[in-house]
Amino acid sequence: MSCALGLLGGCKRDSGPDSFAAITRDSPVAMDQTQIERGAYLAKAGDCSACHDAADKTPYAGGMPVNSPFGPIYAGNITPDPTFGIGRYTLQQFADVLRAGKTPHGQRLYPAMPYPSFAKLNDEDVTALYAYFMHGVKASTNRSPVTHLPFPFNQRWAMFFWSRLFGNHERYVDDSHHSAEWNRGAYLVQGLGHCGACHTPRGPAYNELGYNDRSEHYLTGGINDNWSAPNLTGDPASGLGRWSQDEIVAFLRGGHGARATAFGAMAPVVEESTHYLSDADLHAIAAYLKSLPARNPSGTFDNNEHAKILTTRAVDTGELERPGAGLYLSYCARCHRADGMGESGKAPALAGNALVMSADPTSIMRIVIEGSKSPKTDDQRKPQKMPAFNDQLTSTEIADVISFIRNTWGNHAAPVSDRDVRELRSAIHK
C-alpha cells in the first residue's frame, strides 16, 4: 500500500498538527475504542493487509515482496511490536510514513507504498488508523527482510527528489461543485483506496501520471506485475461507460457483476477490502467513477442483435472459419456460451466485456494462460474457477482465440499476436 516532508529552505512541514508529535500509543485518543473501530474499517478500505500480511497470514506482520520493475520491495511489519514493528512510533511519525513515505530514521520509502495517494488522508482518519494499529492489531516479532535493489535504485536518498518531482503533496479538499456523496467517493478512490496505484499508467520514474481527475491519464488503465488494470473512466468499450452505478456496487461488493468478474490481483481486493465497505461508501465510489469522462478509448462495441445472432449461429454450428473460432467452441463456449453472454454467477459475458476490449490485452492473456478464481466472500456464492490453458494451447492458439473473442459479438479491438503471448509467458515463467 501509502508529500514530501521538510522542504528545502525551511518551508512548512507537511504533516499533522503540532499535537501529533505528543501523541503516543499510550495517549487517550489512541486507546479510544471508537477510534480503534473506525481505524479497523479504514484499514479494510485501504486494503493494508494485501501487502502487509505475512506469508503465514499473520495480520500486518510484513515480509512479503511487492514486485516492482526494479526488483522485490519487502513490506514492513506494521504491528505494534516495539522492536520489529511500529509500536514506538508517535502519531506524527506514523503520519509521516503514511502520507510522506519517510520513516522516523529518515529513510525514504519506495512508491510501492502508495504514500502519494495516502497524502490525501485527513488528520481524523490518520488518527483513527494509528489507534487501530496500536491497539487493534496483535504485535508480531516477525522481522521483515531488508529490500536490496540494484544500483542506482538502492540510493534511497534520491526518493526525496522523486517525491518532490513526481509525488502528491495535497490533502483532499471537497469540491463545492459536487455533492457530498461524490466528494466521499473521490476521497476514497483518490486517497485511501489508492485506485490509481494500479489503474493509472506510470511514467519512466515509476510515477503515476496523475493523482486525480484533473489529469487526462488518471484511471485510464495501468500495468502492474504483469497484470493490466482496466480503464475506469467512461469509455463505453474498455471502461465503465455502459456500467450502471448499481453494477459497480455489486462488483465491488462480491466480485461478480453482470459485466465482469474480479480476477487476478483484483480478486483479493474484493475479498479483503471492498467487500467490507458500507453501502454508502460503495455507492459514493460508484457515483464518483461514473462521473469521469471517457478517456483513452480503446475498441468499440456494436450492440447489434441481428449480427450477434448470426455470429452465434455460425459459432454453434462450426460454420465460422475465422482463426480461433474452433478453439473457442472447443474450450470456451461451454461456460461462456456461443453467444458470448456467459452464465450468471458462473462465467462472465465476453460480449461487450470492457476487459476483453482493453487497449492492453495482458490480463486477458494471463487469465487464459494461468486460469483464474473469483473472490470468496460471505454472500454464500461459491467461488468459480477458470482452468489454465498453458499446457493445452500453444502461444499461437492462445493469440488466435483471444483475437477471436476481441472481434466477435460486436466486440472490436486490436488482435493479439503470438509474440505478445510468448513474451508474457516468458515474463511469468509459463
BELFENQUI-V138254 format. One record per pair of residues at least 12 apart in sequence whose C-alpha atoms are under 10 Angstrom apart, sorted by the first residue. I is the first residue (numbers start at 1). J is the second residue. Records with the same first field share a line. If there is no record, write none. Layout:
BEGIN
I->J / J
END
This chain:
BEGIN
1->46 / 47 / 48 / 49 / 50 / 51 / 52 / 66 / 75 / 98 / 111 / 112 / 113 / 114 / 115 / 117 / 118 / 192 / 193 / 194 / 197
2->46 / 48 / 95 / 96 / 97 / 98 / 99 / 100 / 101 / 109 / 110 / 111 / 112 / 113 / 114 / 115 / 116 / 117 / 118 / 119 / 120 / 121 / 191 / 192 / 193 / 194 / 197
3->15 / 96 / 98 / 99 / 100 / 101 / 102 / 115 / 116 / 117 / 118 / 119 / 120 / 160 / 163 / 164 / 166 / 167 / 168 / 169 / 170 / 171
4->96 / 99 / 100 / 101 / 102 / 108 / 115 / 116 / 119 / 159 / 160 / 161 / 162 / 163 / 164 / 165 / 167 / 168 / 169
5->96 / 97 / 99 / 100 / 101 / 102 / 160 / 163 / 164 / 169
6->100 / 160
7->160 / 164
13->96
14->95 / 96 / 99 / 100 / 119 / 169 / 170 / 171
15->92 / 93 / 94 / 95 / 96 / 97 / 98 / 99 / 100 / 119 / 123
16->91 / 92 / 93 / 95 / 96 / 99 / 122 / 123 / 124 / 126 / 127
17->92 / 123
18->92
19->91 / 92
20->90 / 91 / 92 / 93 / 94 / 95 / 123 / 127
21->89 / 90 / 91 / 92 / 93 / 94 / 95
22->90 / 91 / 92
23->89 / 90 / 91 / 92 / 93 / 127 / 130
24->87 / 88 / 89 / 90 / 91 / 92 / 93 / 94 / 130 / 131 / 134
25->80 / 86 / 87 / 88 / 89 / 90 / 91 / 130 / 131 / 132 / 133 / 134 / 135
26->90 / 131 / 134 / 135
27->90 / 91 / 131
28->131
29->127 / 128 / 130 / 131
30->91 / 127 / 128 / 129 / 130 / 131 / 132 / 133 / 134 / 135
31->128 / 130 / 131 / 132 / 134 / 135 / 136
32->128 / 131 / 132 / 135
33->128 / 131 / 132 / 135 / 136
34->128 / 131 / 132
35->124 / 125 / 127 / 128 / 129 / 130 / 131 / 132 / 135 / 136
36->127 / 128 / 129 / 130 / 131 / 132 / 133 / 134 / 135 / 136 / 137
37->128 / 129 / 131 / 132 / 135 / 136
38->124 / 125 / 127 / 128 / 129 / 131 / 132
39->124 / 125 / 126 / 127 / 128 / 129 / 130 / 131 / 132 / 133 / 136
40->128 / 129 / 130 / 131 / 132 / 133 / 136 / 137
41->128 / 129 / 132 / 273 / 276 / 277 / 278
42->125 / 126 / 128 / 129 / 132 / 188 / 192 / 193 / 273 / 277
43->125 / 128 / 129 / 130 / 132 / 133 / 192 / 193 / 272 / 273
44->192 / 193 / 269 / 272 / 273 / 274 / 275 / 276 / 277
45->188 / 189 / 192 / 193 / 194 / 269 / 272 / 273 / 274 / 275 / 276 / 277 / 278 / 281
46->118 / 188 / 189 / 191 / 192 / 193 / 194 / 195 / 269 / 272 / 273 / 274
47->192 / 193 / 194 / 268 / 269 / 270 / 271 / 272 / 273 / 274
48->60 / 78 / 113 / 192 / 193 / 269 / 272 / 273
49->61 / 62 / 78 / 268 / 269 / 272 / 273
50->62 / 64 / 66 / 75 / 265 / 268 / 269 / 272 / 273
51->63 / 64 / 65 / 66 / 74 / 75 / 76 / 112 / 113
52->64 / 65 / 66 / 74 / 75 / 76 / 77 / 78 / 79 / 144
53->75 / 76 / 77 / 78 / 79
54->75 / 76 / 77 / 140 / 142 / 144
58->79 / 138 / 139 / 140 / 142
59->77 / 78 / 79 / 137 / 138 / 139 / 140
60->75 / 76 / 77 / 78 / 79 / 80 / 85 / 133 / 137 / 138 / 139 / 140 / 142
61->75 / 76 / 77 / 78 / 79 / 80 / 81 / 84 / 85 / 137 / 138 / 139 / 140 / 141 / 142 / 143 / 144
62->74 / 75 / 76 / 77 / 78 / 79 / 84 / 85 / 140 / 142 / 143 / 144 / 145
63->75 / 76 / 77 / 142 / 143 / 144 / 145 / 146 / 147
64->76 / 77 / 144 / 145
65->144 / 145 / 147
66->112 / 113 / 225
67->112 / 224 / 225 / 226
68->110 / 111 / 112 / 149 / 206 / 224 / 225
69->206 / 224 / 225 / 226
70->148 / 149 / 150 / 151 / 152 / 153 / 154 / 206
71->147 / 148 / 149 / 150 / 153
72->112 / 147 / 148 / 149
73->109 / 110 / 111 / 112 / 113 / 145 / 146 / 147 / 148 / 149
74->112 / 144 / 145 / 146 / 147 / 148
75->112 / 113 / 144 / 145 / 146 / 147
76->142 / 143 / 144 / 145 / 146 / 147
77->139 / 140 / 141 / 142 / 143 / 144 / 145
78->94 / 133 / 134 / 137 / 139 / 140
79->132 / 133 / 134 / 135 / 136 / 137 / 138 / 139 / 140 / 141 / 142
80->130 / 132 / 133 / 134 / 135 / 136 / 137 / 138 / 139 / 140 / 141
81->134 / 137 / 138 / 139 / 140 / 141 / 142
82->139 / 140 / 141
83->139 / 140 / 141 / 142 / 143
84->139 / 140 / 141 / 142 / 143 / 144
85->139 / 140 / 141 / 142 / 143 / 144
86->104 / 130 / 133 / 134 / 139
87->133 / 134 / 135 / 139
88->104 / 134
89->103 / 104 / 130 / 134
90->104 / 130
91->126 / 127 / 129 / 130 / 131 / 134
92->104 / 126 / 127 / 130
93->105
94->126 / 127 / 129 / 130 / 133
95->118 / 119 / 121 / 123 / 126 / 127 / 129 / 130
96->115 / 119
97->109 / 113 / 115 / 118 / 119
98->113 / 114 / 115 / 116 / 117 / 118 / 119 / 121 / 126 / 129 / 130
99->113 / 114 / 115 / 116 / 117 / 118 / 119 / 120 / 121 / 122 / 126 / 168 / 169 / 170 / 171
100->114 / 115 / 116 / 117 / 118 / 119 / 160 / 163 / 167 / 168 / 169
101->113 / 114 / 115 / 116 / 118 / 119 / 159 / 160 / 163
102->115 / 159 / 160
106->156 / 157
107->156 / 157 / 159 / 160
108->155 / 156 / 157 / 158 / 159 / 160 / 163
109->156 / 157 / 159 / 160 / 163
110->147 / 153 / 154 / 156 / 158 / 159 / 162 / 163 / 206
111->159 / 162 / 163 / 167 / 197 / 206 / 207 / 208
112->197 / 206
113->197
114->167 / 191 / 192 / 193 / 194 / 195 / 196 / 197 / 208
115->163 / 167 / 168 / 169 / 191 / 192 / 194 / 197
116->163 / 166 / 167 / 168 / 169 / 170 / 171 / 190 / 191 / 194 / 197 / 207 / 208 / 211
117->167 / 168 / 169 / 170 / 171 / 172 / 187 / 188 / 189 / 190 / 191 / 192 / 193 / 194 / 195 / 196 / 197 / 208 / 211 / 212
118->168 / 169 / 170 / 171 / 172 / 188 / 190 / 191 / 192 / 193 / 194
119->167 / 168 / 169 / 170 / 171 / 172 / 190 / 191 / 192
120->168 / 169 / 170 / 171 / 172 / 173 / 187 / 188 / 190 / 191 / 192 / 194 / 211
121->170 / 171 / 172 / 173 / 187 / 188 / 190 / 191 / 192
122->171 / 172 / 173 / 187 / 191
123->171
125->192
162->205 / 206 / 207
163->207
165->205 / 207
166->203 / 205 / 206 / 207 / 208 / 209 / 210
167->207 / 208 / 209 / 210 / 211
168->208 / 210 / 211 / 212
170->211
171->187 / 191
172->186 / 187 / 188 / 190 / 191 / 212
173->186 / 187
174->186 / 187
178->288
179->284 / 287 / 288
180->284
181->280 / 281 / 283 / 284 / 285 / 286 / 287 / 288
182->281 / 283 / 284 / 285 / 286 / 287 / 288 / 289 / 290 / 291
183->284 / 285 / 287 / 288
184->280 / 281 / 282 / 283 / 284 / 285 / 287 / 288
185->280 / 281 / 282 / 283 / 284 / 285 / 286 / 287 / 288 / 289
186->212 / 213 / 284 / 285 / 286 / 287 / 288 / 289
187->212 / 284 / 285 / 288
188->281 / 282 / 284 / 285 / 288
189->211 / 212 / 219 / 284 / 285 / 286 / 288 / 289
190->211 / 212 / 213 / 218 / 219 / 285
191->211 / 212
193->269 / 273 / 274 / 285
194->211
195->211 / 218 / 219 / 229 / 232
196->208 / 209 / 210 / 211 / 212 / 217 / 218 / 219 / 220 / 221 / 222 / 229 / 232
197->209 / 210 / 211 / 218 / 219 / 221 / 222 / 223 / 224 / 229
198->219 / 220 / 221 / 222 / 223 / 224 / 225 / 227 / 228 / 229 / 230 / 265 / 266
199->217 / 218 / 219 / 220 / 221 / 222 / 223 / 224 / 228 / 229 / 230 / 231 / 232 / 233
200->212 / 215 / 217 / 218 / 219 / 220 / 221 / 222 / 223 / 229 / 230 / 231 / 232
201->217 / 218 / 219 / 220 / 221 / 222 / 223 / 224 / 228 / 229 / 231
202->217 / 218 / 221 / 222 / 223 / 224
208->222
209->222
213->233 / 288 / 289 / 291 / 292 / 293
216->293 / 294 / 295 / 296
217->231 / 233 / 295 / 296
218->231 / 232 / 233 / 292 / 295 / 296
219->231 / 232 / 233 / 239 / 289 / 292 / 295 / 296
220->232 / 233 / 234 / 235 / 238 / 239 / 294 / 295 / 296 / 297 / 359
221->233 / 238 / 239 / 295 / 296 / 358 / 359 / 360
222->360
223->360 / 362 / 363
224->265
225->265 / 427 / 428
226->362 / 363 / 366 / 424 / 425 / 427 / 428
227->263 / 264 / 265 / 266 / 360 / 361 / 362 / 363 / 364 / 365 / 366 / 367 / 424
228->264 / 265 / 355 / 358 / 359 / 360 / 361 / 362 / 363 / 364 / 365 / 366
229->264 / 265 / 266 / 355 / 358 / 360 / 361 / 362 / 363
230->354 / 355 / 356 / 357 / 358 / 359 / 360 / 361 / 363
231->294 / 295 / 296 / 297 / 298 / 354 / 355 / 358 / 359 / 360
232->289 / 290 / 292 / 293 / 294 / 295 / 354
233->289 / 290 / 291 / 292 / 293 / 294 / 295 / 296 / 297
234->289 / 290 / 291 / 292 / 293 / 294 / 295 / 296 / 297
235->292 / 293 / 294 / 295 / 296 / 297 / 298 / 299 / 300 / 354
236->294 / 297 / 298 / 299 / 300 / 301 / 352 / 353 / 354
237->294 / 297 / 298 / 299 / 300 / 301 / 302 / 352 / 353 / 354 / 355 / 356 / 357 / 358 / 359 / 411 / 412 / 413
238->294 / 295 / 296 / 297 / 298 / 299 / 300 / 301 / 352 / 353 / 354 / 355 / 356 / 357 / 358 / 359 / 360 / 413
239->294 / 295 / 296 / 297 / 298 / 353 / 354 / 355 / 357 / 358
240->259 / 286 / 289 / 290 / 292 / 293 / 294 / 353 / 354
241->289 / 290 / 291 / 292 / 293 / 294 / 354
242->259 / 290 / 352 / 353 / 354
243->257 / 258 / 259 / 286 / 290 / 354
244->286 / 287 / 290
245->282 / 283 / 284 / 285 / 286 / 287 / 288 / 289 / 290
246->282 / 283 / 286 / 287
247->259 / 260 / 286
248->260 / 282 / 283 / 285 / 286 / 287 / 289 / 290
249->274 / 275 / 279 / 280 / 281 / 282 / 283 / 284 / 285 / 286 / 287
250->275 / 279 / 282 / 283 / 286
251->270 / 274 / 275 / 282
252->266 / 267 / 269 / 270 / 271 / 273 / 274 / 275 / 276 / 277 / 282 / 283 / 285 / 286
253->270 / 271 / 273 / 274 / 275 / 276 / 277 / 278 / 279 / 282 / 377 / 379
254->267 / 270 / 271 / 274 / 275 / 276 / 374 / 375 / 376 / 377 / 378 / 379 / 381
255->267 / 268 / 269 / 270 / 271 / 274 / 275 / 374 / 375 / 376 / 377 / 383
256->270 / 344 / 345 / 346 / 347 / 348 / 374 / 375 / 381 / 383
257->344 / 345 / 348 / 349
258->341 / 342 / 343 / 344 / 345 / 347 / 348 / 349 / 353
259->341 / 342 / 344 / 348 / 349 / 350 / 351 / 352 / 353 / 354 / 355
260->342 / 347 / 348 / 349 / 350 / 352 / 353 / 354 / 355 / 356
261->345 / 346 / 347 / 348 / 349 / 355 / 372 / 373 / 374 / 375 / 384
262->348 / 372 / 373 / 374 / 375
263->363 / 364 / 367 / 371 / 372 / 373 / 374 / 375 / 385 / 386
264->363 / 366 / 367 / 370 / 371 / 372 / 373 / 374 / 375
266->374 / 375
267->372 / 373 / 374 / 375 / 376
268->374 / 375 / 376 / 377
269->375
270->374 / 375 / 376 / 377
271->374 / 375 / 376 / 377 / 378
272->375 / 376 / 377
275->375 / 376 / 377 / 378 / 379
276->377
296->359
297->357 / 358 / 359
298->354 / 357 / 358 / 359 / 360 / 412 / 413 / 414
299->354 / 356 / 357 / 358 / 359 / 406 / 407 / 411 / 412 / 413 / 414
300->352 / 354 / 357 / 358 / 406 / 407 / 410 / 411 / 412 / 413
301->351 / 352 / 353 / 354 / 357 / 406 / 407 / 408 / 409 / 410 / 411 / 412 / 413
302->351 / 352 / 408 / 409 / 410 / 411 / 412
303->351 / 352 / 409 / 410 / 411
304->409 / 410
305->409 / 410
306->409
307->408 / 409 / 410
308->338 / 339 / 340 / 351 / 408 / 409 / 410 / 411
309->338 / 339 / 409
310->339 / 409
311->338 / 339 / 340 / 408 / 409 / 410
312->337 / 338 / 339 / 340 / 408 / 409
313->338 / 339
314->338 / 339
315->328 / 329 / 333 / 337 / 338 / 339 / 408
316->329 / 333 / 337 / 338 / 339
317->329 / 338
322->400 / 401 / 403 / 404
323->396 / 397 / 399 / 400 / 401 / 402 / 403 / 404
324->396 / 397 / 398 / 399 / 400 / 401 / 402 / 403 / 404 / 405
325->338 / 400 / 401 / 402 / 403 / 404 / 405 / 408
326->400 / 401 / 404
327->393 / 397 / 398 / 400 / 401 / 402 / 404
328->340 / 397 / 398 / 400 / 401 / 402 / 404 / 405
329->401
331->387 / 389 / 392 / 393 / 401
332->347 / 386 / 401
334->347
335->347 / 348 / 349 / 386
336->348 / 349 / 350 / 351
337->349 / 350
338->409
339->351 / 408 / 409
340->352 / 353 / 405 / 408 / 409
341->353 / 409
345->374 / 381 / 382 / 383 / 384
346->374 / 381 / 382 / 383 / 384 / 385 / 386
347->374 / 384 / 385 / 386
350->405 / 406 / 408 / 409 / 411
351->405 / 406 / 407 / 408 / 409 / 410 / 411
352->406 / 408 / 409 / 410 / 411 / 412
353->405 / 406 / 411
354->411
355->406
356->402 / 403 / 405 / 406 / 407 / 411 / 412 / 413
357->405 / 406 / 407 / 411 / 412 / 413 / 414 / 415
358->406 / 413 / 414
359->413 / 414
360->414 / 416
361->402 / 403 / 406 / 413 / 414 / 415 / 416 / 420 / 421
362->416 / 420 / 421 / 424
363->424
364->402 / 406
365->395 / 398 / 399 / 401 / 402 / 416 / 420 / 421 / 424 / 425
366->388 / 389 / 390 / 421 / 424 / 425 / 428 / 430
367->386 / 387 / 388 / 389 / 390
368->386 / 387 / 388 / 389 / 390 / 393 / 398 / 399 / 401 / 402
369->387 / 388 / 389 / 390 / 391 / 392 / 393 / 394 / 395 / 398 / 421 / 424 / 425 / 428 / 430
370->386 / 387 / 388 / 389 / 390 / 391 / 425 / 428 / 430
371->385 / 386 / 387 / 388 / 389 / 390
372->384 / 385 / 386 / 387 / 388
373->385 / 386 / 387
374->386
390->425 / 430
391->430
394->418 / 421 / 422
395->417 / 418 / 419 / 420 / 421 / 422 / 423 / 424 / 425
396->416 / 417 / 418 / 419 / 420 / 421 / 422
397->417 / 418 / 421
398->416 / 417 / 418 / 421 / 422
399->415 / 416 / 417 / 418 / 419 / 420 / 421 / 422
400->415 / 416 / 417 / 418
401->415 / 416
402->415 / 416 / 417
403->415 / 416 / 417
404->416
END
